[in-house]
Structures are given as structure tokens and as C-alpha cells.
């Protein structure tokens, strides 16, 4: 009886336990990110590193997703760091950005962002340099070279009364439409050409309006943004009409008025 139980445990119960443990502990979600486009690839040390984003890259905020392949297999990595850099005739400069971290839902990918502050073209080219640490603790360095960055309405800059340069970026709504939605802008300071820290405790006020022509216009319902950390300021906006809207954003940091910028964009009917 005892030996029968033991055999039963080993043959029937144990494999079940092992497999279920395996599922729980080593499960890697290899599902592919949806609605992203391959922007660039880099090949280094036998690895292919892929860069994805939702859309073609443009000035302002861009999500960046990275994946490492060896042949056609996805390779797990322990760490990744990046540095976006623009090479111009007289100088190089970076941009506001975040270091990529592993995505919780899509473990094959690391995700971060960059706020591109200029389009690529005649003025210069953008590279994204990277370091990857493999599971074997080997460091691989490379870069996505000469990536295309288009211009967009989502990035503005302003020089403060103390002669400091700031970037104000439209984060949300990504595609403005009629009705109520979250409004988020980001504020970064140009400390020097390589350092663009987030401004975390500014006071941000907005004023949206629609020019109806012939000297008339109107605003709409909105809530002033409040600081959410990491340079993000979130309020809301309820567009009453589709068409061309202008939103004025004023940033005050302590005693210093950083300035006022304008975002002009179109709102679609939903
Ligand atoms: Cu530049």
C-alpha cells in the first residue's frame, strides 16, 4: 500500500507539481507588442537589437520599446541603458529621456521614452546609443544610427526671464477628440547640452481656445494640471467642438516665470 502510494506520487502527482511549478516560476510571456512599428535595428556581437514605437518618431514625447534577438530567438537580458544624442555641425546634444525598464506585461521588451527636441535632417542626425547587460553579465554597446525624427506640434520651447531654456511637451491627449479627456504636459529644463532634468514642482496653468474667425472665439471646460512627478502635469480638457484649437500653457517655477507656450492642433469629432 505504501509503495503503491509512493509510486503514485512520483508518477502522477510529482510531474504535475513540477510542471505547475515550472509554469509559475519560469513563465515568460513572449507575446508580441501590438500596434507598434519597427523603427530601427542594430547588430552587434551576434545580437540584433530592435527599436519599436507606436508611430514614426517625431519631436516631443515618444515611447521606445527594445527587444534583443539572437538569430530569430528572443534573448533575455538583465539590464539596458540608452542615450539619445544628436550630432550637429557645431556640437552634439542629448534630450530628455528615461532609462528603459522591463515591461511587466511583455517581458521580452524593455520600455522607456525620449522627448526629441529637434527633428533630424539638414541640421543634424539622431543616434540612440545603448548598453545591454546579458544574463551572462556581458556588456554589449552599440547604437541605432541616424534614426528619422519628424517635426510635430507636440514640442515647444521657451527661454525664461533668467535666460534658462525649457521644453514643454504635449503628452496627452495623444490624438485630441471632442469630449472630456486627460490632459498632460511635461516640463524639462536644459541644464546643459547633455542634461535635461524634469521640472517636478512647477505651477502649470492652461487656457484652451478656439478661434471662430471674424474676431470671435471661445474656450471650453478644463481643469488645471497638477504635478504628478517626473515632470508630468495632469489636468483635463473637454473639447466642445472639432476643428483647430490653441492651448496656452504657462509655467512658473517658484519665483521665476518660465514662460508661456502655445500648442496649436486639430481636434477630431468622436
Ligand atoms: Cu539638434
py3Dmol code that shows the C-alpha trace and the ligand (Angstrom):
import py3Dmol

protein = """\
ATOM      1  CA  UNK A   1       0.000   0.000   0.000  1.00  0.00           C
ATOM      2  CA  UNK A   2       2.776   2.371   0.985  1.00  0.00           C
ATOM      3  CA  UNK A   3       4.885   1.594  -2.068  1.00  0.00           C
ATOM      4  CA  UNK A   4       1.836   1.963  -4.295  1.00  0.00           C
ATOM      5  CA  UNK A   5       1.223   5.421  -2.839  1.00  0.00           C
ATOM      6  CA  UNK A   6       4.853   6.340  -3.332  1.00  0.00           C
ATOM      7  CA  UNK A   7       4.786   5.207  -6.944  1.00  0.00           C
ATOM      8  CA  UNK A   8       1.548   7.062  -7.486  1.00  0.00           C
ATOM      9  CA  UNK A   9       3.095  10.226  -6.034  1.00  0.00           C
ATOM     10  CA  UNK A  10       6.207  10.039  -8.193  1.00  0.00           C
ATOM     11  CA  UNK A  11       4.474   9.098 -11.422  1.00  0.00           C
ATOM     12  CA  UNK A  12       1.306  11.096 -11.216  1.00  0.00           C
ATOM     13  CA  UNK A  13       1.496  13.803  -8.587  1.00  0.00           C
ATOM     14  CA  UNK A  14       5.140  14.789  -8.861  1.00  0.00           C
ATOM     15  CA  UNK A  15       5.221  15.503 -12.593  1.00  0.00           C
ATOM     16  CA  UNK A  16       2.090  17.563 -12.159  1.00  0.00           C
ATOM     17  CA  UNK A  17       3.691  19.546  -9.320  1.00  0.00           C
ATOM     18  CA  UNK A  18       6.911  20.004 -11.292  1.00  0.00           C
ATOM     19  CA  UNK A  19       5.107  21.230 -14.361  1.00  0.00           C
ATOM     20  CA  UNK A  20       2.913  23.585 -12.424  1.00  0.00           C
ATOM     21  CA  UNK A  21       5.940  24.953 -10.547  1.00  0.00           C
ATOM     22  CA  UNK A  22       7.665  25.413 -13.858  1.00  0.00           C
ATOM     23  CA  UNK A  23       4.702  27.355 -15.169  1.00  0.00           C
ATOM     24  CA  UNK A  24       4.573  29.612 -12.144  1.00  0.00           C
ATOM     25  CA  UNK A  25       8.264  30.324 -11.716  1.00  0.00           C
ATOM     26  CA  UNK A  26       9.716  30.363 -15.197  1.00  0.00           C
ATOM     27  CA  UNK A  27       6.835  31.569 -17.263  1.00  0.00           C
ATOM     28  CA  UNK A  28       7.936  34.130 -19.816  1.00  0.00           C
ATOM     29  CA  UNK A  29       5.232  35.976 -21.659  1.00  0.00           C
ATOM     30  CA  UNK A  30       6.551  36.012 -25.198  1.00  0.00           C
ATOM     31  CA  UNK A  31       3.516  37.701 -26.607  1.00  0.00           C
ATOM     32  CA  UNK A  32       4.378  40.385 -29.087  1.00  0.00           C
ATOM     33  CA  UNK A  33       3.606  44.033 -28.545  1.00  0.00           C
ATOM     34  CA  UNK A  34       0.703  45.119 -30.691  1.00  0.00           C
ATOM     35  CA  UNK A  35       0.275  48.361 -32.584  1.00  0.00           C
ATOM     36  CA  UNK A  36       3.980  49.125 -32.720  1.00  0.00           C
ATOM     37  CA  UNK A  37       6.206  49.620 -35.731  1.00  0.00           C
ATOM     38  CA  UNK A  38       9.837  48.592 -36.101  1.00  0.00           C
ATOM     39  CA  UNK A  39      11.810  51.850 -36.190  1.00  0.00           C
ATOM     40  CA  UNK A  40      15.411  50.658 -36.350  1.00  0.00           C
ATOM     41  CA  UNK A  41      17.668  47.667 -35.740  1.00  0.00           C
ATOM     42  CA  UNK A  42      21.283  47.462 -34.606  1.00  0.00           C
ATOM     43  CA  UNK A  43      23.526  44.417 -34.976  1.00  0.00           C
ATOM     44  CA  UNK A  44      26.377  43.954 -32.522  1.00  0.00           C
ATOM     45  CA  UNK A  45      28.248  40.954 -31.066  1.00  0.00           C
ATOM     46  CA  UNK A  46      25.969  38.432 -32.784  1.00  0.00           C
ATOM     47  CA  UNK A  47      22.832  40.084 -31.392  1.00  0.00           C
ATOM     48  CA  UNK A  48      20.146  42.077 -33.160  1.00  0.00           C
ATOM     49  CA  UNK A  49      18.612  44.840 -31.069  1.00  0.00           C
ATOM     50  CA  UNK A  50      15.232  46.118 -32.233  1.00  0.00           C
ATOM     51  CA  UNK A  51      13.688  49.524 -31.552  1.00  0.00           C
ATOM     52  CA  UNK A  52       9.898  49.889 -31.773  1.00  0.00           C
ATOM     53  CA  UNK A  53       7.447  52.741 -31.231  1.00  0.00           C
ATOM     54  CA  UNK A  54       3.724  53.278 -31.836  1.00  0.00           C
ATOM     55  CA  UNK A  55       4.350  55.663 -34.712  1.00  0.00           C
ATOM     56  CA  UNK A  56       7.235  57.068 -36.694  1.00  0.00           C
ATOM     57  CA  UNK A  57       9.400  59.104 -34.303  1.00  0.00           C
ATOM     58  CA  UNK A  58       8.716  62.825 -34.061  1.00  0.00           C
ATOM     59  CA  UNK A  59       9.716  65.798 -31.913  1.00  0.00           C
ATOM     60  CA  UNK A  60       8.132  65.639 -28.456  1.00  0.00           C
ATOM     61  CA  UNK A  61       7.356  62.534 -26.393  1.00  0.00           C
ATOM     62  CA  UNK A  62       7.962  59.082 -27.938  1.00  0.00           C
ATOM     63  CA  UNK A  63       7.611  55.692 -26.283  1.00  0.00           C
ATOM     64  CA  UNK A  64      10.567  53.455 -27.148  1.00  0.00           C
ATOM     65  CA  UNK A  65      10.432  49.650 -26.893  1.00  0.00           C
ATOM     66  CA  UNK A  66      13.528  47.469 -27.196  1.00  0.00           C
ATOM     67  CA  UNK A  67      13.986  43.734 -27.800  1.00  0.00           C
ATOM     68  CA  UNK A  68      17.147  41.651 -28.211  1.00  0.00           C
ATOM     69  CA  UNK A  69      17.359  38.708 -30.630  1.00  0.00           C
ATOM     70  CA  UNK A  70      19.985  36.074 -31.364  1.00  0.00           C
ATOM     71  CA  UNK A  71      19.099  34.732 -34.795  1.00  0.00           C
ATOM     72  CA  UNK A  72      15.301  34.618 -34.622  1.00  0.00           C
ATOM     73  CA  UNK A  73      15.153  33.853 -30.886  1.00  0.00           C
ATOM     74  CA  UNK A  74      14.391  36.464 -28.275  1.00  0.00           C
ATOM     75  CA  UNK A  75      17.224  36.767 -25.754  1.00  0.00           C
ATOM     76  CA  UNK A  76      16.549  37.663 -22.140  1.00  0.00           C
ATOM     77  CA  UNK A  77      18.771  40.458 -20.836  1.00  0.00           C
ATOM     78  CA  UNK A  78      19.280  41.748 -17.307  1.00  0.00           C
ATOM     79  CA  UNK A  79      19.704  45.469 -17.981  1.00  0.00           C
ATOM     80  CA  UNK A  80      19.637  48.104 -20.651  1.00  0.00           C
ATOM     81  CA  UNK A  81      20.595  51.770 -20.738  1.00  0.00           C
ATOM     82  CA  UNK A  82      20.292  54.297 -23.546  1.00  0.00           C
ATOM     83  CA  UNK A  83      21.474  57.780 -24.509  1.00  0.00           C
ATOM     84  CA  UNK A  84      19.807  59.689 -27.346  1.00  0.00           C
ATOM     85  CA  UNK A  85      22.289  62.036 -28.994  1.00  0.00           C
ATOM     86  CA  UNK A  86      22.021  64.490 -31.864  1.00  0.00           C
ATOM     87  CA  UNK A  87      25.109  65.249 -33.923  1.00  0.00           C
ATOM     88  CA  UNK A  88      25.035  68.782 -35.304  1.00  0.00           C
ATOM     89  CA  UNK A  89      27.696  70.730 -37.198  1.00  0.00           C
ATOM     90  CA  UNK A  90      28.989  72.711 -34.240  1.00  0.00           C
ATOM     91  CA  UNK A  91      28.058  70.434 -31.336  1.00  0.00           C
ATOM     92  CA  UNK A  92      26.310  67.344 -30.017  1.00  0.00           C
ATOM     93  CA  UNK A  93      23.369  67.375 -27.642  1.00  0.00           C
ATOM     94  CA  UNK A  94      21.096  64.933 -25.874  1.00  0.00           C
ATOM     95  CA  UNK A  95      17.385  65.197 -24.977  1.00  0.00           C
ATOM     96  CA  UNK A  96      15.083  64.463 -22.042  1.00  0.00           C
ATOM     97  CA  UNK A  97      14.729  60.664 -21.806  1.00  0.00           C
ATOM     98  CA  UNK A  98      14.227  57.767 -19.412  1.00  0.00           C
ATOM     99  CA  UNK A  99      16.242  54.589 -18.990  1.00  0.00           C
ATOM    100  CA  UNK A 100      14.378  51.521 -20.278  1.00  0.00           C
ATOM    101  CA  UNK A 101      12.961  49.038 -17.792  1.00  0.00           C
ATOM    102  CA  UNK A 102      11.474  45.577 -18.370  1.00  0.00           C
ATOM    103  CA  UNK A 103       7.786  45.697 -19.259  1.00  0.00           C
ATOM    104  CA  UNK A 104       5.571  43.857 -16.794  1.00  0.00           C
ATOM    105  CA  UNK A 105       3.116  42.529 -19.351  1.00  0.00           C
ATOM    106  CA  UNK A 106       5.533  41.918 -22.208  1.00  0.00           C
ATOM    107  CA  UNK A 107       8.677  40.573 -20.588  1.00  0.00           C
ATOM    108  CA  UNK A 108      10.621  40.305 -23.840  1.00  0.00           C
ATOM    109  CA  UNK A 109      10.633  44.086 -24.101  1.00  0.00           C
ATOM    110  CA  UNK A 110      12.285  46.951 -22.271  1.00  0.00           C
ATOM    111  CA  UNK A 111      10.428  50.276 -22.448  1.00  0.00           C
ATOM    112  CA  UNK A 112      11.447  53.901 -21.954  1.00  0.00           C
ATOM    113  CA  UNK A 113      10.896  57.229 -23.668  1.00  0.00           C
ATOM    114  CA  UNK A 114      12.708  60.101 -25.326  1.00  0.00           C
ATOM    115  CA  UNK A 115      11.498  63.674 -25.848  1.00  0.00           C
ATOM    116  CA  UNK A 116      13.197  64.581 -29.130  1.00  0.00           C
ATOM    117  CA  UNK A 117      13.900  68.318 -29.077  1.00  0.00           C
ATOM    118  CA  UNK A 118      14.737  68.758 -32.777  1.00  0.00           C
ATOM    119  CA  UNK A 119      13.825  66.985 -35.995  1.00  0.00           C
ATOM    120  CA  UNK A 120      16.543  65.138 -37.898  1.00  0.00           C
ATOM    121  CA  UNK A 121      17.524  66.499 -41.308  1.00  0.00           C
ATOM    122  CA  UNK A 122      19.809  69.226 -42.556  1.00  0.00           C
ATOM    123  CA  UNK A 123      20.517  70.421 -39.013  1.00  0.00           C
ATOM    124  CA  UNK A 124      21.839  67.069 -37.851  1.00  0.00           C
ATOM    125  CA  UNK A 125      21.207  63.379 -37.161  1.00  0.00           C
ATOM    126  CA  UNK A 126      19.950  61.464 -34.130  1.00  0.00           C
ATOM    127  CA  UNK A 127      21.536  58.284 -32.790  1.00  0.00           C
ATOM    128  CA  UNK A 128      20.367  56.290 -29.778  1.00  0.00           C
ATOM    129  CA  UNK A 129      23.386  54.754 -28.084  1.00  0.00           C
ATOM    130  CA  UNK A 130      22.805  51.734 -25.837  1.00  0.00           C
ATOM    131  CA  UNK A 131      24.462  49.342 -23.394  1.00  0.00           C
ATOM    132  CA  UNK A 132      22.953  45.936 -22.760  1.00  0.00           C
ATOM    133  CA  UNK A 133      23.921  43.563 -19.956  1.00  0.00           C
ATOM    134  CA  UNK A 134      23.289  39.926 -20.886  1.00  0.00           C
ATOM    135  CA  UNK A 135      22.269  37.216 -18.408  1.00  0.00           C
ATOM    136  CA  UNK A 136      25.934  36.085 -18.568  1.00  0.00           C
ATOM    137  CA  UNK A 137      26.875  39.556 -17.314  1.00  0.00           C
ATOM    138  CA  UNK A 138      28.466  40.542 -20.585  1.00  0.00           C
ATOM    139  CA  UNK A 139      28.084  44.176 -21.684  1.00  0.00           C
ATOM    140  CA  UNK A 140      27.242  44.933 -25.303  1.00  0.00           C
ATOM    141  CA  UNK A 141      27.427  48.508 -26.590  1.00  0.00           C
ATOM    142  CA  UNK A 142      26.010  49.777 -29.835  1.00  0.00           C
ATOM    143  CA  UNK A 143      23.718  52.347 -31.364  1.00  0.00           C
ATOM    144  CA  UNK A 144      20.686  52.866 -33.527  1.00  0.00           C
ATOM    145  CA  UNK A 145      22.180  55.100 -36.173  1.00  0.00           C
ATOM    146  CA  UNK A 146      20.669  58.058 -37.979  1.00  0.00           C
ATOM    147  CA  UNK A 147      17.086  57.454 -36.895  1.00  0.00           C
ATOM    148  CA  UNK A 148      14.487  59.668 -38.523  1.00  0.00           C
ATOM    149  CA  UNK A 149      12.726  62.204 -36.298  1.00  0.00           C
ATOM    150  CA  UNK A 150       9.982  64.275 -37.957  1.00  0.00           C
ATOM    151  CA  UNK A 151       8.722  67.584 -36.611  1.00  0.00           C
ATOM    152  CA  UNK A 152       5.422  67.729 -34.750  1.00  0.00           C
ATOM    153  CA  UNK A 153       3.243  70.265 -32.926  1.00  0.00           C
ATOM    154  CA  UNK A 154       3.807  68.429 -29.620  1.00  0.00           C
ATOM    155  CA  UNK A 155       7.113  70.100 -28.666  1.00  0.00           C
ATOM    156  CA  UNK A 156       7.592  73.730 -27.631  1.00  0.00           C
ATOM    157  CA  UNK A 157      10.477  75.578 -26.006  1.00  0.00           C
ATOM    158  CA  UNK A 158      10.773  78.811 -24.106  1.00  0.00           C
ATOM    159  CA  UNK A 159      13.573  80.934 -22.636  1.00  0.00           C
ATOM    160  CA  UNK A 160      12.831  82.098 -19.083  1.00  0.00           C
ATOM    161  CA  UNK A 161      13.345  85.585 -17.682  1.00  0.00           C
ATOM    162  CA  UNK A 162      16.596  84.240 -16.166  1.00  0.00           C
ATOM    163  CA  UNK A 163      17.767  83.129 -19.623  1.00  0.00           C
ATOM    164  CA  UNK A 164      17.265  79.404 -18.993  1.00  0.00           C
ATOM    165  CA  UNK A 165      15.878  77.141 -21.701  1.00  0.00           C
ATOM    166  CA  UNK A 166      12.880  74.916 -21.044  1.00  0.00           C
ATOM    167  CA  UNK A 167      10.946  72.395 -23.121  1.00  0.00           C
ATOM    168  CA  UNK A 168       7.217  71.979 -22.705  1.00  0.00           C
ATOM    169  CA  UNK A 169       5.905  68.794 -24.300  1.00  0.00           C
ATOM    170  CA  UNK A 170       2.349  67.744 -25.073  1.00  0.00           C
ATOM    171  CA  UNK A 171       1.884  64.197 -23.709  1.00  0.00           C
ATOM    172  CA  UNK A 172      -1.899  63.651 -23.729  1.00  0.00           C
ATOM    173  CA  UNK A 173      -4.397  63.552 -25.312  1.00  0.00           C
ATOM    174  CA  UNK A 174      -2.211  61.997 -27.964  1.00  0.00           C
ATOM    175  CA  UNK A 175      -4.931  62.431 -30.582  1.00  0.00           C
ATOM    176  CA  UNK A 176      -7.310  65.102 -29.277  1.00  0.00           C
ATOM    177  CA  UNK A 177     -11.005  64.439 -29.899  1.00  0.00           C
ATOM    178  CA  UNK A 178     -14.245  66.055 -28.809  1.00  0.00           C
ATOM    179  CA  UNK A 179     -15.362  65.283 -25.261  1.00  0.00           C
ATOM    180  CA  UNK A 180     -13.637  65.004 -21.914  1.00  0.00           C
ATOM    181  CA  UNK A 181     -10.123  63.583 -21.690  1.00  0.00           C
ATOM    182  CA  UNK A 182      -6.979  63.730 -19.618  1.00  0.00           C
ATOM    183  CA  UNK A 183      -4.541  66.492 -20.491  1.00  0.00           C
ATOM    184  CA  UNK A 184      -0.868  66.045 -19.597  1.00  0.00           C
ATOM    185  CA  UNK A 185       2.142  68.197 -20.418  1.00  0.00           C
ATOM    186  CA  UNK A 186       5.776  67.585 -19.449  1.00  0.00           C
ATOM    187  CA  UNK A 187       8.342  70.230 -18.466  1.00  0.00           C
ATOM    188  CA  UNK A 188      12.121  69.804 -18.785  1.00  0.00           C
ATOM    189  CA  UNK A 189      14.966  72.228 -18.225  1.00  0.00           C
ATOM    190  CA  UNK A 190      18.090  72.410 -20.398  1.00  0.00           C
ATOM    191  CA  UNK A 191      20.766  72.338 -17.697  1.00  0.00           C
ATOM    192  CA  UNK A 192      23.437  71.906 -20.360  1.00  0.00           C
ATOM    193  CA  UNK A 193      23.561  70.283 -23.805  1.00  0.00           C
ATOM    194  CA  UNK A 194      23.729  66.786 -22.263  1.00  0.00           C
ATOM    195  CA  UNK A 195      21.392  67.187 -19.271  1.00  0.00           C
ATOM    196  CA  UNK A 196      17.648  67.873 -19.438  1.00  0.00           C
ATOM    197  CA  UNK A 197      16.183  67.159 -15.996  1.00  0.00           C
ATOM    198  CA  UNK A 198      12.428  67.081 -15.430  1.00  0.00           C
ATOM    199  CA  UNK A 199      10.978  70.114 -13.636  1.00  0.00           C
ATOM    200  CA  UNK A 200       8.899  68.439 -10.947  1.00  0.00           C
ATOM    201  CA  UNK A 201       7.402  71.207  -8.802  1.00  0.00           C
ATOM    202  CA  UNK A 202       6.389  73.983 -11.178  1.00  0.00           C
ATOM    203  CA  UNK A 203       2.967  75.566 -11.327  1.00  0.00           C
ATOM    204  CA  UNK A 204       1.367  74.893 -14.698  1.00  0.00           C
ATOM    205  CA  UNK A 205      -1.768  76.670 -15.905  1.00  0.00           C
ATOM    206  CA  UNK A 206      -3.556  76.229 -19.220  1.00  0.00           C
ATOM    207  CA  UNK A 207      -6.030  78.147 -21.321  1.00  0.00           C
ATOM    208  CA  UNK A 208      -7.596  76.457 -24.365  1.00  0.00           C
ATOM    209  CA  UNK A 209      -9.477  78.377 -27.009  1.00  0.00           C
ATOM    210  CA  UNK A 210     -10.925  78.062 -30.467  1.00  0.00           C
ATOM    211  CA  UNK A 211     -10.719  80.923 -32.945  1.00  0.00           C
ATOM    212  CA  UNK A 212     -14.058  81.081 -34.773  1.00  0.00           C
ATOM    213  CA  UNK A 213     -12.879  83.778 -37.177  1.00  0.00           C
ATOM    214  CA  UNK A 214     -14.086  87.359 -37.544  1.00  0.00           C
ATOM    215  CA  UNK A 215     -12.690  88.246 -34.112  1.00  0.00           C
ATOM    216  CA  UNK A 216     -14.828  85.789 -32.189  1.00  0.00           C
ATOM    217  CA  UNK A 217     -13.821  82.656 -30.327  1.00  0.00           C
ATOM    218  CA  UNK A 218     -14.471  80.624 -27.220  1.00  0.00           C
ATOM    219  CA  UNK A 219     -12.859  78.435 -24.613  1.00  0.00           C
ATOM    220  CA  UNK A 220     -14.155  75.151 -23.202  1.00  0.00           C
ATOM    221  CA  UNK A 221     -14.282  73.300 -19.869  1.00  0.00           C
ATOM    222  CA  UNK A 222     -10.931  72.254 -18.443  1.00  0.00           C
ATOM    223  CA  UNK A 223      -9.157  71.508 -15.161  1.00  0.00           C
ATOM    224  CA  UNK A 224      -5.744  72.995 -14.378  1.00  0.00           C
ATOM    225  CA  UNK A 225      -2.878  70.467 -14.415  1.00  0.00           C
ATOM    226  CA  UNK A 226      -1.272  69.347 -11.153  1.00  0.00           C
ATOM    227  CA  UNK A 227       2.242  67.926 -10.687  1.00  0.00           C
ATOM    228  CA  UNK A 228       2.342  64.118 -10.987  1.00  0.00           C
ATOM    229  CA  UNK A 229       6.131  63.660 -10.682  1.00  0.00           C
ATOM    230  CA  UNK A 230       8.754  63.019 -13.361  1.00  0.00           C
ATOM    231  CA  UNK A 231       7.978  66.395 -14.948  1.00  0.00           C
ATOM    232  CA  UNK A 232       4.354  65.429 -15.740  1.00  0.00           C
ATOM    233  CA  UNK A 233       1.426  67.786 -15.076  1.00  0.00           C
ATOM    234  CA  UNK A 234      -2.048  66.337 -15.490  1.00  0.00           C
ATOM    235  CA  UNK A 235      -5.444  68.011 -15.707  1.00  0.00           C
ATOM    236  CA  UNK A 236      -8.309  67.532 -18.119  1.00  0.00           C
ATOM    237  CA  UNK A 237      -9.906  69.160 -21.122  1.00  0.00           C
ATOM    238  CA  UNK A 238     -13.373  68.800 -22.611  1.00  0.00           C
ATOM    239  CA  UNK A 239     -13.351  69.964 -26.233  1.00  0.00           C
ATOM    240  CA  UNK A 240     -16.780  71.269 -27.167  1.00  0.00           C
ATOM    241  CA  UNK A 241     -16.126  71.267 -30.933  1.00  0.00           C
ATOM    242  CA  UNK A 242     -13.882  69.642 -33.502  1.00  0.00           C
ATOM    243  CA  UNK A 243     -11.518  71.827 -35.512  1.00  0.00           C
ATOM    244  CA  UNK A 244      -8.379  73.825 -34.785  1.00  0.00           C
ATOM    245  CA  UNK A 245      -7.693  74.568 -31.110  1.00  0.00           C
ATOM    246  CA  UNK A 246      -4.935  76.502 -29.394  1.00  0.00           C
ATOM    247  CA  UNK A 247      -3.835  75.754 -25.842  1.00  0.00           C
ATOM    248  CA  UNK A 248      -1.718  78.246 -23.969  1.00  0.00           C
ATOM    249  CA  UNK A 249       0.474  76.712 -21.262  1.00  0.00           C
ATOM    250  CA  UNK A 250       2.142  78.921 -18.655  1.00  0.00           C
ATOM    251  CA  UNK A 251       4.873  77.548 -16.387  1.00  0.00           C
ATOM    252  CA  UNK A 252       6.007  79.226 -13.167  1.00  0.00           C
ATOM    253  CA  UNK A 253       8.812  77.654 -11.107  1.00  0.00           C
ATOM    254  CA  UNK A 254       8.956  79.156  -7.629  1.00  0.00           C
ATOM    255  CA  UNK A 255       9.528  82.898  -8.054  1.00  0.00           C
ATOM    256  CA  UNK A 256      10.550  82.536 -11.674  1.00  0.00           C
ATOM    257  CA  UNK A 257       8.127  82.778 -14.570  1.00  0.00           C
ATOM    258  CA  UNK A 258       9.492  80.304 -17.073  1.00  0.00           C
ATOM    259  CA  UNK A 259       7.153  81.466 -19.790  1.00  0.00           C
ATOM    260  CA  UNK A 260       4.126  80.744 -21.901  1.00  0.00           C
ATOM    261  CA  UNK A 261       3.988  78.419 -24.908  1.00  0.00           C
ATOM    262  CA  UNK A 262       1.251  77.689 -27.421  1.00  0.00           C
ATOM    263  CA  UNK A 263       0.182  74.341 -28.807  1.00  0.00           C
ATOM    264  CA  UNK A 264      -1.944  74.507 -31.956  1.00  0.00           C
ATOM    265  CA  UNK A 265      -3.537  71.293 -33.179  1.00  0.00           C
ATOM    266  CA  UNK A 266      -6.700  69.848 -34.595  1.00  0.00           C
ATOM    267  CA  UNK A 267      -9.404  68.088 -32.620  1.00  0.00           C
ATOM    268  CA  UNK A 268     -11.436  65.406 -34.369  1.00  0.00           C
ATOM    269  CA  UNK A 269     -15.115  64.686 -33.772  1.00  0.00           C
ATOM    270  CA  UNK A 270     -15.725  61.426 -31.952  1.00  0.00           C
TER     271      UNK A 270
END
"""
ligand_1 = """\
1
CU
Cu 19.947 69.480 -32.557
"""
view = py3Dmol.view(width=600, height=400)
view.addModel(protein, "pdb")
view.setStyle({"model": 0}, {"cartoon": {"style": "trace"}})
view.addModel(ligand_1, "xyz")
view.setStyle({"model": 1}, {"stick": {}})
view.zoomTo()
view.show()
